[in-house]
């Protein structure tokens, strides 16, 4: 499956989901991707959403590669979101 996947720089903290949410455009359709604050802390450290956003930005390329694998393997949840763990 060859899909055009782009990741605009529009990440934000979602208090509702306790996660950093960021969009992916897949063949022209917007999809939502996310990584929980807890997952960011486990992988990179940090203490709270401001640190986690900074750490997300510092590791953006690696995280985008990981979520690209989820997209290519169609591993979305029931809401159509792609969650990194």
Secondary structure, DSSP 8 states (H G I E B T S, - for coil): ----EE--S--EEETTTTEEEEEEEETTEEEEEEEEHHHHHHHH--SSHHHHHHHHHHTHHHHHHHHHHHHHTT---TTS-EEE-
